[in-house]
Amino acid sequence: MASPHTAATDTATGSHPSHPGDHATALTHALVAAGRGYSVIPLTRAKLPAVRSPHHADRAPAPCRGACGRPGHGIHDATRDPLAVRHLFAAAPWATAYGIACGVPPHHLIGIDLDTKHSADGLTALQLLAGEHRFTLPPTLTVHTPSGGRHLYLSGPPSPSVPNSAGRLAPGIDIRGAGGYLVGPGSRTSRGRYRPASGVPRSPAPAPPALLTLLAQLPPTTHHPKTSPVPAAHPAPALLRFVRTSPDGQRNARLFWAACRAYASGIGQEMATALTTAALDTGLTEREARATIASAARR
């Protein structure tokens, strides 16, 4: 039977009523993850840290990252200690998910969140980047998300730290580094359950050095560059080939990604005609192609 706290939406955490089984399942998976060396925190159905801040009633709370000794400091609560994990979940009985902290020992995880929404194909974008920069993405721990995307877990070096970013490496690719977290497998959120992929390693593979170089060159999240943060060879031939080889069902998504890449590299206007021609070769109409390229330009 749900406790009084779980019977209504929690205004501080954004949580909603949940079945007690979801809480127990999340705790079980979080303890398994902690046993494998991952630092974890409980999350709400909205994927937010579930433990309420102990400073929420302070008039002018001083910055605190857990130095006060009380839980409720988000990612700074992340722990591998099973007893501490149980205490965190006990403090948030409405938690139905858990987060795995990135950038911390011993794995120094780098999370790659590949989206498949809003005309973005993160997996295809990552494959193109791998081809452009001559690295192979190794088989690694992978989790399927409720929206149809996937999370890739890679291990990185202790330093330099990898920054968090959203769509800066390429459209459809978010990076979780130091100070970030991924929703762990076995979690249930308002969108559904996160499930581990079958047939892949259960441990994160080392990130390819070329990928680490790209990630290190990403600008801070608050900066909005007008040109690509990743110096590389002229991308036009690869982008056109990428569009021309689009399989059915991905023509528009590939064109959008290639156009975004061209504009981010400062060559969008000069490539617009060539991209349109390449899109026509795949079967898109000129009107569809121009509309997609215009959308990428606005982005």
C-alpha positions as CSV (number, residue, x, y, z in Angstrom):
1,M,0.0,0.0,0.0
2,A,1.4,3.4,-1.0
3,S,2.6,5.7,1.8
4,P,1.0,9.1,2.2
5,H,4.0,10.7,0.5
6,T,3.5,8.6,-2.6
7,A,-0.2,9.1,-2.8
8,A,0.1,12.6,-4.5
9,T,2.6,14.3,-6.7
10,D,5.7,15.4,-4.8
11,T,6.2,19.1,-5.6
12,A,9.8,19.2,-4.7
13,T,10.9,16.2,-6.8
14,G,8.3,16.2,-9.6
15,S,7.5,12.5,-8.8
16,H,4.2,10.8,-9.3
17,P,2.4,7.9,-7.6
18,S,4.1,4.7,-8.4
19,H,3.7,1.0,-7.7
20,P,5.9,-0.2,-4.8
21,G,7.3,-2.9,-7.1
22,D,8.9,-0.2,-9.3
23,H,10.8,1.2,-6.2
24,A,12.0,-2.3,-5.2
25,T,13.1,-3.1,-8.7
26,A,15.0,0.2,-9.1
27,L,16.7,-0.4,-5.7
28,T,17.7,-4.0,-6.7
29,H,19.2,-2.9,-10.0
30,A,21.0,0.1,-8.3
31,L,22.6,-2.3,-5.8
32,V,23.7,-4.6,-8.6
33,A,25.3,-1.6,-10.4
34,A,27.0,-0.4,-7.2
35,G,28.4,-3.9,-6.8
36,R,30.0,-3.5,-10.3
37,G,31.7,-0.3,-9.3
38,Y,29.2,2.3,-10.5
39,S,28.1,5.2,-8.2
40,V,24.3,5.6,-8.2
41,I,21.5,7.9,-6.9
42,P,17.7,7.3,-6.8
43,L,15.7,9.2,-9.5
44,T,12.0,10.1,-9.9
45,R,9.8,9.1,-12.8
46,A,10.9,12.4,-14.3
47,K,14.5,11.3,-14.2
48,L,15.4,13.9,-11.6
49,P,17.3,13.3,-8.3
50,A,14.7,11.9,-5.9
51,V,16.0,13.0,-2.5
52,R,14.8,16.4,-1.6
53,S,17.5,19.0,-0.8
54,P,18.0,19.6,2.9
55,H,18.5,23.3,2.1
56,H,15.1,23.8,0.3
57,A,13.7,25.9,3.2
58,D,16.8,28.1,3.6
59,R,16.3,31.8,2.7
60,A,19.6,32.1,1.0
61,P,21.2,28.6,0.9
62,A,25.0,28.5,0.6
63,P,26.4,26.4,-2.2
64,C,26.7,22.8,-0.8
65,R,27.8,19.7,-2.5
66,G,27.2,17.4,0.4
67,A,29.6,18.9,2.8
68,C,26.8,19.2,5.3
69,G,26.7,15.4,5.6
70,R,23.0,15.2,4.7
71,P,21.5,13.6,1.5
72,G,19.8,15.6,-1.1
73,H,22.6,17.0,-3.2
74,G,21.8,15.3,-6.5
75,I,24.7,13.8,-8.3
76,H,27.0,14.6,-5.3
77,D,25.1,11.9,-3.4
78,A,26.2,9.2,-5.8
79,T,27.7,6.2,-4.0
80,R,28.9,2.6,-4.5
81,D,28.4,1.8,-0.8
82,P,25.4,-0.6,-0.7
83,L,24.3,0.6,2.8
84,A,24.4,4.2,1.6
85,V,22.4,3.2,-1.5
86,R,19.7,1.7,0.7
87,H,19.6,4.8,2.9
88,L,19.1,7.0,-0.2
89,F,16.3,4.9,-1.5
90,A,14.7,4.8,1.9
91,A,14.7,8.6,1.9
92,A,12.9,8.6,-1.4
93,P,10.2,5.8,-1.4
94,W,8.8,7.4,-4.5
95,A,11.9,6.7,-6.6
96,T,11.3,4.3,-9.5
97,A,14.7,4.8,-11.3
98,Y,18.3,5.3,-10.5
99,G,21.1,7.3,-12.1
100,I,24.6,6.1,-12.8
101,A,27.2,8.8,-12.3
102,C,29.6,9.5,-15.1
103,G,33.2,10.7,-14.8
104,V,33.9,9.1,-11.4
105,P,36.3,6.3,-10.4
106,P,36.8,3.5,-11.1
107,H,35.3,3.5,-14.6
108,H,35.3,7.2,-15.3
109,L,32.2,6.6,-17.5
110,I,31.4,8.5,-20.6
111,G,27.8,8.2,-21.5
112,I,26.7,8.6,-25.1
113,D,22.9,9.2,-25.4
114,L,21.7,8.5,-28.9
115,D,18.4,10.1,-29.8
116,T,16.0,9.0,-32.5
117,K,13.5,11.9,-32.3
118,H,12.9,15.2,-34.1
119,S,14.5,14.1,-37.3
120,A,17.7,13.2,-35.5
121,D,19.4,9.8,-35.9
122,G,22.0,9.7,-33.2
123,L,23.3,6.2,-34.1
124,T,23.8,7.0,-37.7
125,A,25.4,10.3,-36.8
126,L,27.9,8.5,-34.6
127,Q,28.7,6.0,-37.3
128,L,29.4,8.8,-39.7
129,L,31.7,10.6,-37.2
130,A,33.5,7.3,-36.7
131,G,34.1,7.0,-40.5
132,E,35.2,10.7,-40.8
133,H,37.7,10.5,-37.9
134,R,38.8,6.9,-38.5
135,F,37.9,5.2,-35.3
136,T,35.9,2.0,-34.6
137,L,33.3,2.1,-31.9
138,P,33.9,-1.1,-29.8
139,P,31.1,-3.4,-28.6
140,T,30.2,-2.0,-25.2
141,L,27.5,-2.0,-22.5
142,T,24.3,-0.7,-24.1
143,V,20.9,0.2,-22.8
144,H,17.7,0.7,-24.8
145,T,15.6,3.7,-23.8
146,P,11.8,3.9,-23.8
147,S,11.8,6.4,-26.6
148,G,13.7,4.1,-29.0
149,G,17.1,5.5,-28.5
150,R,20.0,3.9,-26.7
151,H,22.7,4.7,-24.1
152,L,26.3,3.6,-24.8
153,Y,28.6,3.3,-21.8
154,L,32.4,3.8,-22.4
155,S,35.2,4.0,-19.9
156,G,37.5,7.0,-20.1
157,P,40.8,8.2,-18.6
158,P,40.9,9.9,-15.1
159,S,41.8,13.2,-16.8
160,P,41.1,15.4,-18.5
161,S,37.4,15.2,-17.6
162,V,34.8,15.0,-20.4
163,P,32.2,17.8,-20.4
164,N,28.5,17.3,-20.6
165,S,26.9,18.4,-23.9
166,A,23.6,18.2,-25.7
167,G,23.7,18.0,-29.5
168,R,27.1,19.6,-29.8
169,L,29.0,16.6,-31.1
170,A,26.3,16.1,-33.6
171,P,22.5,16.3,-33.8
172,G,20.9,13.5,-31.8
173,I,24.0,12.8,-29.7
174,D,24.2,13.9,-26.0
175,I,27.3,13.3,-23.9
176,R,27.3,12.7,-20.2
177,G,30.6,13.3,-18.5
178,A,31.8,14.7,-15.2
179,G,28.8,15.8,-13.2
180,G,26.3,14.0,-15.4
181,Y,24.5,10.7,-15.1
182,L,22.6,8.2,-17.2
183,V,19.4,6.5,-16.2
184,G,20.4,3.0,-15.3
185,P,19.0,-0.3,-16.8
186,G,16.0,-1.6,-14.9
187,S,14.7,1.9,-14.2
188,R,11.1,2.9,-14.9
189,T,10.3,6.5,-15.8
190,S,7.1,8.2,-17.0
191,R,8.1,7.1,-20.5
192,G,8.7,3.4,-19.7
193,R,11.5,1.1,-18.7
194,Y,15.2,1.1,-19.5
195,R,16.4,-2.3,-20.7
196,P,19.9,-3.6,-21.2
197,A,20.7,-4.7,-24.7
198,S,21.4,-8.4,-25.3
199,G,24.5,-9.8,-27.0
200,V,26.8,-7.0,-25.8
201,P,29.4,-6.8,-23.1
202,R,28.3,-6.2,-19.5
203,S,31.2,-3.8,-18.9
204,P,32.1,-0.5,-20.6
205,A,34.7,-0.7,-23.3
206,P,37.5,1.9,-23.4
207,A,36.6,5.0,-25.5
208,P,38.6,5.2,-28.7
209,P,41.4,7.9,-28.5
210,A,40.0,9.7,-31.6
211,L,36.6,10.0,-29.9
212,L,38.2,11.3,-26.7
213,T,39.9,14.0,-28.8
214,L,36.6,15.1,-30.3
215,L,34.9,15.2,-26.9
216,A,37.8,17.2,-25.4
217,Q,37.3,19.8,-28.1
218,L,33.6,20.4,-27.4
219,P,32.9,23.9,-26.1
220,P,31.3,24.6,-22.7
221,T,27.6,24.0,-22.6
222,T,26.9,27.7,-22.1
223,H,28.8,28.7,-25.3
224,H,27.2,28.9,-28.7
225,P,29.8,28.6,-31.4
226,K,29.1,29.7,-34.9
227,T,31.5,27.2,-36.4
228,S,32.2,23.6,-35.8
229,P,34.3,22.9,-32.6
230,V,35.8,19.9,-34.2
231,P,38.6,20.6,-36.7
232,A,38.7,18.0,-39.5
233,A,39.2,17.5,-43.1
234,H,36.7,19.2,-45.5
235,P,33.6,17.2,-44.8
236,A,31.7,17.9,-48.1
237,P,32.5,14.6,-49.9
238,A,31.6,12.5,-46.9
239,L,28.4,14.4,-46.3
240,L,27.2,14.0,-49.9
241,R,28.1,10.3,-49.8
242,F,26.2,10.0,-46.5
243,V,23.0,11.5,-48.1
244,R,23.2,9.5,-51.4
245,T,23.5,6.2,-49.6
246,S,20.4,6.8,-47.4
247,P,18.3,3.7,-47.0
248,D,14.5,3.9,-47.2
249,G,13.1,5.5,-44.1
250,Q,16.2,7.5,-43.3
251,R,16.5,9.8,-46.3
252,N,15.1,12.9,-44.6
253,A,16.9,12.2,-41.3
254,R,20.2,11.8,-43.0
255,L,19.8,14.9,-45.1
256,F,18.9,16.9,-42.0
257,W,22.0,15.6,-40.1
258,A,24.3,16.3,-43.0
259,A,22.9,19.8,-43.5
260,C,23.3,20.5,-39.7
261,R,26.9,19.3,-40.0
262,A,27.6,21.5,-43.0
263,Y,26.2,24.6,-41.4
264,A,28.1,23.9,-38.1
265,S,31.3,23.7,-40.2
266,G,30.6,27.0,-41.9
267,I,29.9,25.6,-45.4
268,G,26.1,25.2,-45.3
269,Q,25.3,27.9,-47.9
270,E,27.9,26.6,-50.4
271,M,26.7,23.0,-49.9
272,A,23.0,23.7,-50.1
273,T,22.7,23.0,-53.8
274,A,24.9,19.9,-53.7
275,L,22.9,18.5,-50.8
276,T,19.7,19.2,-52.6
277,T,20.9,17.3,-55.6
278,A,22.1,14.4,-53.5
279,A,18.7,14.2,-51.8
280,L,17.0,14.2,-55.2
281,D,19.1,11.1,-56.1
282,T,17.5,9.3,-53.1
283,G,14.0,10.0,-54.2
284,L,13.1,13.1,-52.1
285,T,11.4,15.9,-53.9
286,E,13.1,19.2,-54.3
287,R,10.5,20.8,-52.0
288,E,11.1,18.3,-49.3
289,A,14.9,18.6,-49.6
290,R,14.9,22.4,-49.5
291,A,12.6,22.4,-46.5
292,T,14.8,20.0,-44.6
293,I,17.9,22.0,-45.4
294,A,16.2,25.2,-44.3
295,S,15.2,23.6,-41.0
296,A,18.9,22.6,-40.5
297,A,20.0,26.2,-41.2
298,R,17.6,27.6,-38.6
299,R,18.9,25.1,-36.0
